[in-house]
């Protein structure tokens, strides 16, 4: 008798699963679309941030290039004076 009840419960669960399959597919599709949308937005934001960062670096280059050159010259002079002594 127990085996018969187990088989009956499994059949009932299979029928419920088949009845709920369209709803499950719709929910799964909406979830996948949402994840894809978030991924696209994330990649777009990363690209925008990279472009803004490169633009900022290019915009500030008149400030940091001379400072970098000055630091390089000072380091060369400092190293040259150290090796002579």
Secondary structure, 3 states (H helix, E strand, C coil): CHHHHHHHHHHHHHHHHHHHHHHHHHHHHHHHHHHHHHHHHHHHHHHHHHHHHHHHHHHCHHHHHHHHHHHHHHHHHHHHHHHHC
